C-alpha cells in the first residue's frame, strides 16, 4: 500500500454517522466537542457559515464546497453569524445512523456530512498536522468529490437494501479525497509525512520505507531512491517531513508493532524479525524508547480481552508534522 493508505489502515477510521441536513430561514446550530476524529461533508445546495472554537475567522461555504474538520473542537453551522444558536441535540436527536434531518422547514441549505472516529491509538499522527478547518473550493477538486456526495445524498433520501454499506464506503471515499485535495493544495507550506507525499523525490523514499519497513535501509539507499546525494537528501527529508529518515522509520516500525500487539496474538519473537530486528532484546529496547513501555506491557494492557482493566494510556507516537 501507499503511505497514506498505510496510515489510514493503521488508524482504522470508522464512520459512525452519515446524515443529510436541510435548513430553511434563519438558523444556527452549535455542535459539541467531537473528540479524536474527523467530520467531513459538503454543501449540496445553498450556503452557510462555519465557525470553529478557537479559530478567529468564520468560513462561508457555498454550493459544492467540501470540508474536513479534523480538530474535534466544538463548531457552529449557521445561515448567519448573528443568529442565536440551538444545541445540536435538539435538532439531531432523532437521527441514529443516517437519514435526512429537516430544520425550519428546510429548502434553503442542504448538506451531507459524516463523522469518523479513528480506531487506532495514534490519531495524532494524522490529526495534529491538519488545520482545524480544511475548506475545499477548487473546482476540479469539488468535481472529483461530487459523485460520491450526490450518491450519498440519494442513499440517505431513498434507502435501499445494502444502503448502510454503500454510505459507509462513500463516506470513506469523501474522506480520502478530501485529504488528497488538502495535500495537493497545502503541500508547499506545510511540514510532515503527509505533505512529503506531494514531493516527487521525497515521495519515492516514503514509499520505499512503507513498502518494506523491515529492510535495513541506509541513508544512501533512500537517497538513491530519491535520486539525490546523501547529504542533500538528509537535509531535504528533515525539512519536508520534520524528522530524520531513520527516526521516521523507527517510529513507523513501532506503530506497526503496537498495532500487532494490540490486535493480534503474534508473539514478540515473531514481530521483531518481521520489522527488521535480529533479536527480541534490540526490538524491545527500541519499542520502550518510543512507546514508553515494553512490548509485553503494551500488549497486556491494550489487547481487546484486557481493555476493561486498568489499561494505561498509550503514549503519543510522533511522526513529525
N, C-alpha and C positions, 0 to 999 in steps of 0.2 A: 504493500500500500504506500501511497504518497504520505509525506509528513502530516499534512492536515487531517487526512483520514486516520492516520495512526493515533493522533492526539484525541480526535473526537471519539474514536472507538474506545480509547482508554477512559475517557470521561463519561462515556455512556449517556449521552443526552436523552432524557426520557420526556416525551411530550405528554404532559398530564392535563392539558386543557387546550382545546381549539374551539373557537366560537366566533360567530358573527355578531355585529352590533350595528343597530340603526338608530339614529337620533334625529330629532326634529326641534326646531325652535331654539331657544336659549338653553344651554345645558352645560354642566361641568361635573365631572366625576373624579373623586380622589381615590387612588389605588394605594393599598398599604405596601409595606416592605415585601419585596419578592424573594428575599434571601438569596442564596447562591444559585443563580440560574439566569436564564436569558428569556426575554419576551421579544417576539418578533411579530411583525404584522404589516399591513398595507391598507391604504385608503382606497377603497373600491370606487367610491364616488363622493363628491362634496369636498369639504375641507375642515380642519380642526387645528387646535393648538395643543402642544405638548409641553409640559413643564416638569422637570425632574428635580427633586430635592437636592440642594447643594450646587445646582447649575444655574448660573446667573441669568442667562438668556433663554427664553422660551423659543420653541421652534414651531413654525407653521407648516402643516402637511397639506399638500394639495392632492387632487385625484391622481392616482398612480404612484404616489410616493410610498416607499417602503422604509421600514425602520427596524432597528435592533436596539434593545435596552439591556445591556449586559451587567449593569451595576447592581441590580436588585434593589435600588433605592425607591422609596415612595415616589409616585408621579401623578400628574394631573392631566386628564384629557378634557378639552372644553371647546365649545363653539366660540367663546370669547374669554379673555383673561379676567374680565370684570364680573363674571357670573359666579354667584355663590355655589360652591360645590356640595354634592351629596356624596356619602361614602359608597364605595363600590358594592359593599354587601347589600345595600338596599336596592340595588339595580340588578345585580347578577346572582342573587341568592337562589333563584330557580334553576340556574344552569349547573349541570354536573360535568358532563364530558362532551359537550357540543351544543349545537342548536344556534338559533338566532335570538338575540335579545333586542326588543324594541323599547326605546325610551322617548318620552314626549311625543309619541305618535310616529316617530321615525320619518324617513324620507329625505332629510337634508344632508346627512352624512352617514356613509356606510363603511364600516371597517371589518377586516377579518384579522384575527390575531391568534397566536399560540404561545403557550408558556412552557419552557423547558427547565427541568431540574437536571443538574449534572450529577449522575450517579456515582462517578468516581470520587475519590477523596482529595483530589488535587485540582479543583475547579480553578484555582488561582493561576495555573499555568496558562490558561486562556483568558480568563476574565480580567485580570489585572492589567493586561496590555491593551484593552479596548476602552474607548471613551464611554462615558455614561449614555450618550445618545449617538447612534450611527444612523444618519439620515441619507438614504439613497435616492438621489434626484436625477442621476444620469439617465437620459432617455434610453440608451442602449441597455443599461443595466436593468431598468424597470421593465423593458420589453422581455428580457430574459426571465423575469420572475412572474410576468403577467399570467401566463398559462396556469401555473401552479396556484396562484392566488384566486383566479376566477374559478378554477376547478374546485378548490376547497370551498368557496362560497356556494357553489352549486350543490356539493355534497352536503353542506350544512342546511341548505334550504330544502333539499329533496332527498332525505335519507333513503338509501337502498341497501340491500344485503351486502355485507363486507365493507360498508361505509366507514366504520371505525378505523380499519387498517388503511384504507385509502387516505383518510385525513391524516393519520399518523405519518405516512410516507410523504405526503405533500408538505406537511409541516417541516420535516427534515430537509426536504429539497429547498424550501424557502430559507431555512437557517443556513445551510451550506452556501447557497447562492449569495445570501447577504454577507457572509464572511468573505467570500471570494471578491465581491464588489468592493468591500471595505479595504481588503488587501490591495486591490488594484488602485484605489483612489488615494490611500494613505501611506503607501509604501515609501515614498520619498522622504517623509518627515518623521518616521517612527522607527523605534528600535525594538527588536525582539525576534524570536524564532519565526513567528508568523510572517513578519514583514521581510525576513530573509528569503522567503519563498518567491517573492516578486523580483529578486535579484537573480539574473540568469546564472552567474557564476556561483554565488552562494547557494542557490537552489540545488545545483548539482552536488555540492558537498553535503547539504542537508539530506537529500535523497539517499546518498551513499550511506550515511550514518543510520538512517531509519531502515533502509533495506537490509542491512546486515550489522546490527548493533554488537554482535558477538565477535566480529572481526577485529584483529589487533591493529586498528587504524593508527597511523602515524601522521604527523603534521604534513610530511612530504606526500603521503598517499592522498590526503584530502586536497592539498594544494594542486596536485596533478589532476585530480578530478575537476577542479575549478579552472584549470588552465592558467595557474598563476605561480609565481615564485613562492617559496615557503614563507618568507618574511612578509611579503605583501599580503598573502592570503591570511596569515595570522592576524595582522592588523585590521584587515577589512572584515574578517569574521567577527572580531571583537567589537568593531564599530557598528556592524549591522545587527548582530544577534545580542550583543551586550555581555557576552562571556567568551572564554576561550573555547576552541573546538573540543579539546579534551575534557574540559569541565562540562560542556554541554553533553558530550557523550556519556560521561559518568552519571549525570543526573537523569538522562533518559533511560539508561540501563536500570537505575534504581527505581524509577517509576514503573518500568515493565516488571521488575522483580516484585514490587509492592502489590501490583495488580494480581500476579500469580499467587502470592502468599495469601491474598485476601479471597480470591475466587477459585482457587484450585487446591488440591491436596498434594501438589508436587512438593517433594522434599527439597531442602536446601542443596543436597547433593546433586539434584537434577537441575535446579535453577542456575546454580553457579556456573557450570561449564556452558550452559546454553547462552549465557551472556558474556562469555569470553574470559572467565576466571578459572585458573588452573586448580585452585584449592578453595575449599569452603572457608578457610580462615581469611584468605585475601578478600573474598566476596563479603564476608561478614563484617570485616573492618571497613570496607567501602560503604556498605549499607548503613552501618551505625553512624559513620561520619556524615552521611547525607540525611538520613531519616531520624537520627537521634535515639535509636534503639536497635537491638539486634534483630536479625530476620525472624528468629523464633519468637521473640517477644511480640513483634509486629503481627506475625501470623496468628498467635494465640489470642490477641485482642481484637483482630479485625475480621477473622473468618465469620461467615454468616451464623454458624452454630454458637458462636461465642459473643455475639453483639449485645445480648441482653444483660451481660455482666457489666463490670465497671471498666469498660474499654476506655483507654486514654485517648485523647485527641491526637490525630495524626499531624506531625509537623508538615508545614507547607514546603513543598519542594520547589525551588525556583529554577526556571529555565530561562531566566533573564526576561527583559521586556517590561 
